[in-house]
Amino acid sequence: MRVFMKRFEELSLQELYEILKIRTAVFVVEQNCPYQDPDGLDQDAIHVFLKDERGIRAYLRVMDRGAESEYVSIGRVVALDRRQGLGMKIMSEGMRAAKEIFNAESIYVEAQTYAKGLYEKLGFKEISGEFPIDGIPHVKMLYTE
């Protein structure tokens, strides 16, 4: 499994297609949540993904301060192979990208409540109560070095 970190303009058409396909498969179809996934933030994000011979298996995007919050933030976290450690691996790589590329000392996520434990294992702390995004319960979380 190889790790890739690319700016939007560095993505191949095939990579962009796979990323949008994965995000739609999980966040729109699987979670039965119709929403506009391409939101205008991808162009300024760092796209981090894990890829093997089958294609992209895990993905997230990292955004600089001011794009989604006052902090460097990570979003659209998805792993296709569940319970294989890919969530931890992709988040670790995303955190590394946030620190190396955007000099992040704090990293913000809006975590789906069911996945809160994953983020806590990585050092994130809950900073809000539960709230819905497109009908799915979320909590705001912050990692600080």
N, C-alpha and C positions, 0 to 999 in steps of 0.2 A: 504494500500500500504506500503510495507516494503522496506527499503533501505539496500542495500548490498554493501560492499566494499571488493573486493578480489584481491589478487595477482593471476597471471595466474595459478600457480600450485594448488591454492585453489579452482578453478572453477570445478564444476562437469562436466562430459561430456554433460549432458543435458543443463546446463547453457551455456557452450561454443557453443553448437549447436544452441541454441536460439539466442545468441548474433550474431553469424555469419549469421544466417538466417535473423534477423532483419536488420543488416547492409546491406546485399545484397538486401533485398526487397526494402529498401529506396534508398540507394546510387547507386546501379547498375540498378535495374529494374525500379523503379518509376522515377528516374531522368534520365533514359536512358543513363547511363554513364558507359560503360564497362571499368573496371579497376581492378587491382589486389588488393583486399581488405586485405587479410592477407599479411602484409608487413614486418614481422619480428620484429615489435615493441610491439606486444601484450604480448610477454613473459616477458618484463620488466615493463609493465604498471600496474597500479591499475585500476581494472574494477569496475565501479560504476553503479549500476542499481536499478531500481524500479520494484518491482514484486508484483502482486496480484494473485488471484486464477486463472486468465487466463494465467499467465506467466509473462515474462519480458515485461514491457510496455514502459520503457525509459532506455537509456544506454549512457554511455560515458567512455572514458579511460583517465587516468591522467598519464603523463610521466614526469620523472625527468629531470632536466637540462641536456642538451647535447643530448637527444634522438632525439628531433625534432627541438629544438632551444636552445639558451643560457638560456632560462627561463624554469621553470616548465610549461608544456603545457597541454591543454585539447583538445581532438579531438574525432572524430567519434560520435558526439553528435546527438542522435536520440530519438524522442518521437513518439510512434505509435498513441496515442490518441491526435490529434491536437486540439488546442484551449481549452485545459483543464488545463493549468498551469503546465503541466509536463515538458516542456522545462525549465521553471524557476526553478522548483523543482530539476530537475536532475543537472542543472548547479550550483545551490546553494550547492548541496551535493558534486559535483565535486570540487568546490572551497574549500569547507571545507576539503576534502581529500587532496588537494594540500597543504593546509596550515598545516594540522596536520601531514601528512606523510612525505612530502618533505620540510617542513618549508618554503613554498613559501611566498615571499613578493610581487612578481610579477607573473602574470599568463598570458601566451600567447595563443591565438587562431588564427586560420586561418578560419574566418567565411565566410560562403556563404553570399554574399551581401544581399540577401533578408532577412536574419535573423539578420542583423546588429543591428536592434532596440532592440532585445532581450538582446544582449550582452551589449548594452549601458545602459539598465535599471539596469544591474548588476554592472555597474561601469567601464566597458571596454571602452577604447578610441582607435579610429582608428589611426594606425601608418604607414599606407601605402596607396597608391592608389589602385584602383581595378586591379586585375590580374586574369587570368584564371588558374584553376587547373582542368585538364581533361575536358576542355570546359565549366566549370561552374565558373561564376564570384565570386571572393573571395576578402576579405580585411584582412590584418593583424591587430590584435587588442591586446591591453595590458591592464591588470588590475594591478594597483599598490596601495598598502595600503597607 
